């Protein structure tokens, strides 16, 4: 039986969403400066565009915190800076 849905019907696969990465807010200013230099080429943040369906995989791959109050350094050096925009695809409450 042929599929009823096509690739064109998959909204979360076709939607491109910006993911903003920032230094983890619990880092000291000096630590955040190192993160900006090493990860963001000296800028304050880094934004990558990602398919909505793959956002959670991307965030896990880069090791960014979705909940900086719980996910803390040293395990997490990065945090997601635009979590409100990404909530529909991150499985976060």
BELBEL-V655288 format. One record per pair of residues at least 12 apart in sequence whose ideal C-beta (glycine too) atoms are under 8 Angstrom apart, sorted by the first residue. I is the first residue (numbers start at 0). GAP is how many residues later the second one is. D is the distance in Angstrom with one decimal. If there is no record, write none. Layout:
# BELBEL-V655288
I	GAP	D
I	GAP	D
This chain:
# BELBEL-V655288
9	43	7.4
10	41	7.6
11	39	7.4
11	40	4.2
11	41	4.2
11	77	6.5
12	38	5.9
12	39	7.4
12	40	4.8
13	37	7.6
14	36	7.0
14	37	4.2
15	33	5.0
15	34	7.3
15	35	6.5
15	36	7.5
16	32	7.0
16	33	6.0
16	34	7.6
16	35	4.9
16	38	6.3
16	68	7.0
16	69	6.6
16	72	6.9
17	29	5.0
17	30	7.3
17	31	5.5
17	32	7.8
17	64	6.8
17	67	7.5
18	28	6.8
18	29	5.3
18	30	7.5
18	31	5.2
18	36	6.2
18	39	6.1
18	40	6.8
18	61	6.7
18	63	7.1
18	67	6.6
19	25	5.5
19	26	7.4
19	27	4.8
19	60	6.9
19	61	3.8
19	62	4.2
20	18	7.2
20	19	7.5
20	24	6.3
20	25	4.7
20	26	7.4
20	27	7.4
20	41	6.6
20	43	5.6
20	57	5.1
20	58	7.4
20	59	6.7
20	60	6.5
21	22	7.3
21	23	4.7
21	56	7.0
21	57	5.5
21	58	7.7
21	59	4.0
22	12	4.1
22	13	6.1
22	54	7.1
22	55	6.8
22	56	7.3
23	41	5.9
23	44	6.0
23	48	7.3
23	49	5.4
23	52	5.4
23	53	5.7
23	54	6.1
23	55	4.7
24	43	5.4
24	54	6.2
25	42	6.5
25	46	5.5
25	47	5.5
26	46	5.8
26	50	7.1
30	42	7.5
30	46	7.9
34	42	5.6
34	43	6.9
38	38	7.9
38	39	6.8
44	36	5.6
51	36	7.6
51	37	4.8
52	36	7.1
54	31	5.8
54	34	4.4
54	35	6.2
55	33	6.6
55	34	5.6
55	35	6.4
58	21	6.1
58	31	6.9
61	16	6.2
62	12	7.9
62	13	6.4
62	14	7.1
62	15	6.3
63	12	6.9
63	14	4.1
63	15	5.8
63	16	5.2
64	13	6.9
64	14	4.4
64	15	6.9
65	13	8.0
65	14	5.7
65	17	6.5
65	24	5.9
65	26	5.6
66	25	7.2
